[in-house]
Amino acid sequence: MDRPLVALLSGAGISTDSGIPDYRGPNGLWRRDPEAEKLVTYEYYMADPEIRRRSWQMRRGNRTLKAEPNAAHRAVAELERSGVPVRVLTQNVDGLHQLAGMPARKVLELHGSARSVVCTGCHARGPMEDALARVEAGEEDPACRECGGILKSATVMFGEQLDPVVLGEALSVSKACTVFLAVGSSLQVQPAAGLVGVAADNGAHLIIVNAEPTPYDELAHEVVREPIGTALPALLDRLRRTGR
């Protein structure tokens, strides 16, 4: 039996068991507090020091950096360790796939990483923890130590474009894979969601695991509504044994 080439697109739903809330689900952050969206919108962030101050306070209270991988993240890493070729295309910025054991080179972070900061002027990067330590020490809007520019999380904010290199690699993986799993994503955010259509158009066996319906369900060979923490490990175990 030929081993499948597996691409897994993960969204916020894969990390909710790790204590990180999703954004667009029934209880998602944007539904509970639409004003919070301004804190991660590039235009507002760059123009308004008060938005930046509030954004840094939001990051201080963010559980992402303290979160631990859950059973779903571990199952993906275990599939890769078993010898099945796996590439993760993640919309998440939490780094939990890597913490679970996925090699960093096999994880494409489509929306960037919340574990780093980047200067909007000189593009210097550094650890998020260092920037948050400065906020804890009293800096409300810490500037870049290299050039004095505005620092932001190394995530793709609303109004920013995805990294074209990362997106290009994700497109290549989506075209080449034999099995494509979309897990915990509403599949409403483009261009990441469009990778599902690319994979389907190129003959991949498409499986969607999500609590709510998505725009791509009709393309799927299989749609799973069960909780991701139990459904995904079982699915990946089947994949390892049967190739589908």
N, C-alpha and C positions, 0 to 999 in steps of 0.2 A: 504494500500500500504506500503510495506517495504521501509524504507529509504535506499538509496544507501550508500555504503561506498566509499567516493570519495578520490582519490589520484590525486594531481595536481602537475605535473612536470613543473616548470617554468624556462624559459631561459631569455636571455637578452632582447628579444623582448617585454616582459611584462613591462619592465622599461623604454623603450625609451620615452614614454609619460611623464615620470618624468624628462626627460632631460639627461638621462644616455645613452650614445651611445652603440650600440651593437658591437660585435667583428667580426663576420663572415658574416654579411649581405652585400648587395651591397655597402653600404657606411660605413662598419664596420672598426674599428680601425686597425685591422691587415691588411686589404686591403689598407688602406690609408698610413700606416706607419709600414711596416714589421719590422723595427728596434726596434719598441716599444716592440715587443714580447720578446726581450732579457731582458728587464727590469723586466719581470715577469717569467723568466726562472731560476730555482734554481741554476743550475751549474754556469751560468754567474754571478748571484747575489752574490753567496758565494765567487767566485774567484776574483772578480774585484771591488775594492773600487769605481772606477769611475761609474760603473753600479749602485752601491748602491746609490751614490750621485744623479745620474740622476733619480733613482727610487723614492727617497724621494722628489725630485722636482716635479716629475709627481704626486705624492700623494698630494702635496700642491695644485696643480691645479685641482685635481680630484673633480668633482661635486657630487660624491656619497654621501658624508657626509652631504651635504646641500640639497639633493633631498627630495622630499615629495612623499608619495604614490599617485597613480593615481586611476582612476575609476576601473581599473582591479584589483588592489590590494584590494581596498575597497570592491569590489563585492565578492572576495574570503572570506574575513573576515565576511561579512554579511551572506554568506551562512553558515559558521560555527556557527554564533550566532543564526541562525534560528533553530538549532538543528540537522542539517545534519552532520554526522561524516565526518570531512575533515582532511586530512593530506597533508601538502605542502612539496614537495621534490624540493628544489630549487638549480639550478646551479648558481644563483646570489649571490653576496657577499654584497649586499647593505642594507640588513635588512629592506626593505620596507614592506614586508609582516607583520612583527611584528609591525612596526609603524602604519600600517593600522588597527591593532587590532587583528591579529591572535595571539593566545597564543604561546609564544616561544617554549613551550614543544611540540607543534603540527607542528613545522617547522624544517625540517632537512636541514641544510645548507651543501650541498654536497661538495662545494668548499670553505668552510670556510666563514670568515667574514672580511670585510674591515674596520670594526669599532673597531678592536682590533689589537694589535701587539703581537708577540710571540718571545722569545729568541730562537735562533737555538741551543744554548748550554744547558742552564738549563731549558728551556721551560716555564719560567715565562711569564705571560701575563699581559697586561695593555691596557688602552684605546688608540686608535689611536690618538685622539685629544691631549693627553699629549705628545706623541712622535712628532707630528707635531708642537707643541708649542716649543719644543726644536730645531727643524729645523728652525723655524721662528727666534729663538734667536741666530742662528748662527752655530749650530751643523750640519755639512753636512751629517754625517753618525752616528746618535746617537747610542751608545752602550747600552746594557742591564745594568740597574743600579744594578742588583743583582750580576752578575758575569762578566760583561765586554764583554759578547758575542755579536754576530751579531744579531741585531733585524731585523725582517721582518714583513710584514703584515700577519695577521693570516688567510691568504687565501692559497689555494692550488696552488702553482706555477706550471708551466710546469716542468716536471721532478720529481714532488713529487707524492706520492701515496695518495689516498683519505683515510680519517680516516676509518679504518675497522669497527668500532662500528657504525658510522653513516651510512656507506654503508650497513651494515647488517640490520639495522632497515629499511632502504629504500627498501631493497629487500623484507623484511617481509610485509611491507605495500603494495608493488606492487603485491605480491602474493595474498593478502587477499582482495584487493579492488574489488568492483563491477563495478565502473566507473573509468577510468583513462584518465585524460586530460593532453596532452602535449602542453604547451602554450608558444609561443615565443622562441622556441629552434630549432636550426638547426638539432638537434639530430645527430650530427657528433662526439661528444666528448664522448668517453667511459671512465669508465663504466656507467656513468649516463644515456646515451642514451639507453643502453641495458635494463634499467628498463621498457621501453615501450614494448619490446619483452617479458619480464617476465610477465607483466600484461596481455598481449594478450594471452600468452600460458596458463594462469590460468583462462581464460574465462571472463576477464574484457571487458566491453563496452569501446572501445577506440575512443577518439576524439582528433584530432590534429588541433591546431589553430596556423597557421604560415604563414607568407607572401610568403615564398619560399617553394618549394617542399622539402620533407625530405626523408631519406632512409626508413622510416617506414610507408609512406602514404598508401601503399597497404594493410597493416594490419588493417588500421583504418576503423571503421564503419562510420565515418564522418570526412571530412577534410574541414576546414574553412579557407578561405583566406582573409576575411574581417579584417579591423583594430581591434586590440585586445581590445582597449579601449571601443568600442561599442559592439563588438561581444561577448566578454567573459561575461559581465554582463547579456546579454540576454540569453546566454547559461546556465549560472548558475541559472537564474530565472526559466528557463524551467526545469532544473534538480530538483530544489526544489519542483516544482509543479507535475512533472510526474515521477521522478526517472530516467529519461534517457535524 
